[in-house]
Amino acid sequence: MLLLLLRQSLVVGAGGFLGAIARFLIGTWISNRWGSLFPWATVVINISGSFILGFVATLLLSRVLVNPNWRFFVTIGFVGAYTTFSTFEYETARLGSSWMAMGNLLGSVLAGYLAVWLGIRLGEVWPR
């Protein structure tokens, strides 16, 4: 039992390592390209992370038979480190009570929901 938990922890950690690096690289690229007045990097990362989670969780839980460690690696490790919900909340609060704050809030939540819904649907029709 302890060995299994250790192995799963290492799998989650490896996924988290890669997710954190992906978040840093993508976030830096977007901020350099689109600027940082509005938190575009966080919006894009939250939406793409929602899609990845919906798609991969659907595939790995019901469509494709793989070792359960892949689910831990991607959903808990990679996506857990990649998405930035706490950063999203902080950046929204820093925008104050402005239209930009409302746009960030509604855009991220609605587009994130749409992305996870699309990921689930795509995972459901993906060939076995």
C-alpha positions as CSV (number, residue, x, y, z in Angstrom):
1,M,0.0,0.0,0.0
2,L,2.8,2.4,0.9
3,L,4.7,1.6,-2.2
4,L,1.6,2.1,-4.4
5,L,1.0,5.5,-2.7
6,L,4.7,6.5,-3.3
7,R,4.5,5.4,-6.9
8,Q,1.3,7.4,-7.5
9,S,2.8,10.4,-5.7
10,L,5.8,10.3,-8.1
11,V,3.5,10.1,-11.1
12,V,1.5,13.1,-9.9
13,G,4.7,15.0,-9.2
14,A,6.1,14.3,-12.7
15,G,2.9,15.5,-14.2
16,G,2.9,18.5,-12.0
17,F,6.5,19.3,-13.0
18,L,5.6,19.3,-16.7
19,G,2.3,21.2,-16.1
20,A,4.1,24.0,-14.2
21,I,6.7,24.3,-16.9
22,A,4.0,24.4,-19.6
23,R,2.1,27.0,-17.7
24,F,5.3,29.2,-17.3
25,L,6.3,28.9,-21.0
26,I,2.8,29.4,-22.4
27,G,2.0,32.2,-20.0
28,T,5.3,34.0,-20.7
29,W,4.8,33.7,-24.5
30,I,1.2,35.0,-24.3
31,S,2.2,37.9,-22.0
32,N,5.1,38.9,-24.3
33,R,2.9,38.7,-27.4
34,W,-0.4,40.2,-26.1
35,G,0.8,42.3,-23.2
36,S,-0.2,42.1,-19.6
37,L,-2.7,44.9,-19.2
38,F,-5.4,42.2,-19.3
39,P,-4.6,38.7,-17.9
40,W,-4.8,36.9,-21.3
41,A,-2.3,34.3,-20.3
42,T,-4.4,33.2,-17.3
43,V,-7.6,33.2,-19.4
44,V,-6.0,31.0,-22.1
45,I,-4.4,28.7,-19.6
46,N,-7.7,28.2,-17.7
47,I,-9.7,27.5,-20.8
48,S,-7.2,25.2,-22.4
49,G,-6.7,23.4,-19.0
50,S,-10.5,23.0,-18.7
51,F,-10.5,21.4,-22.2
52,I,-7.6,19.1,-21.5
53,L,-9.2,18.0,-18.2
54,G,-12.6,17.3,-19.8
55,F,-11.1,15.5,-22.8
56,V,-8.5,13.4,-21.0
57,A,-10.6,12.5,-18.0
58,T,-13.4,11.3,-20.3
59,L,-11.0,9.3,-22.5
60,L,-9.1,7.7,-19.6
61,L,-12.2,7.0,-17.4
62,S,-14.5,5.5,-20.0
63,R,-13.1,5.3,-23.5
64,V,-9.5,4.1,-23.4
65,L,-8.1,1.3,-21.2
66,V,-4.8,2.4,-19.9
67,N,-2.9,2.2,-16.6
68,P,-4.7,4.3,-14.0
69,N,-1.4,6.2,-13.4
70,W,-2.0,8.1,-16.6
71,R,-5.1,9.6,-15.2
72,F,-3.1,10.7,-12.1
73,F,-0.3,12.0,-14.3
74,V,-2.5,14.1,-16.5
75,T,-5.6,15.2,-14.5
76,I,-4.1,15.6,-11.0
77,G,-0.4,16.3,-11.9
78,F,-0.2,18.1,-15.2
79,V,-3.6,19.9,-15.2
80,G,-3.4,20.6,-11.5
81,A,-0.1,22.5,-11.9
82,Y,-1.0,24.0,-15.3
83,T,-4.3,25.7,-14.5
84,T,-4.2,28.9,-12.5
85,F,-7.5,29.4,-10.8
86,S,-6.0,31.1,-7.8
87,T,-4.1,33.4,-10.1
88,F,-7.3,34.1,-12.0
89,E,-9.1,35.1,-8.8
90,Y,-6.2,37.4,-7.7
91,E,-5.9,39.1,-11.1
92,T,-9.6,39.6,-11.2
93,A,-9.6,41.2,-7.8
94,R,-6.7,43.5,-8.9
95,L,-8.7,44.7,-11.8
96,G,-11.1,46.1,-9.2
97,S,-14.8,46.8,-10.0
98,S,-14.3,47.5,-13.6
99,W,-15.6,46.2,-16.9
100,M,-12.3,44.5,-17.4
101,A,-12.8,42.5,-14.1
102,M,-16.3,41.5,-15.2
103,G,-15.0,40.5,-18.6
104,N,-12.3,38.4,-17.1
105,L,-14.7,36.8,-14.7
106,L,-17.5,36.0,-17.2
107,G,-15.1,35.2,-20.1
108,S,-13.0,32.7,-18.1
109,V,-15.9,31.0,-16.4
110,L,-18.2,30.7,-19.5
111,A,-15.4,29.9,-21.9
112,G,-13.9,27.5,-19.4
113,Y,-17.2,25.7,-19.0
114,L,-17.7,25.6,-22.8
115,A,-14.1,24.2,-23.2
116,V,-14.6,21.4,-20.6
117,W,-18.0,20.6,-22.2
118,L,-16.3,20.4,-25.6
119,G,-13.5,18.2,-24.2
120,I,-16.0,15.8,-22.7
121,R,-18.0,15.6,-26.0
122,L,-14.8,15.0,-28.0
123,G,-13.7,12.4,-25.5
124,E,-17.1,10.6,-25.9
125,V,-16.8,10.3,-29.6
126,W,-13.1,9.5,-29.8
127,P,-12.5,6.0,-31.2
128,R,-11.6,3.3,-28.8
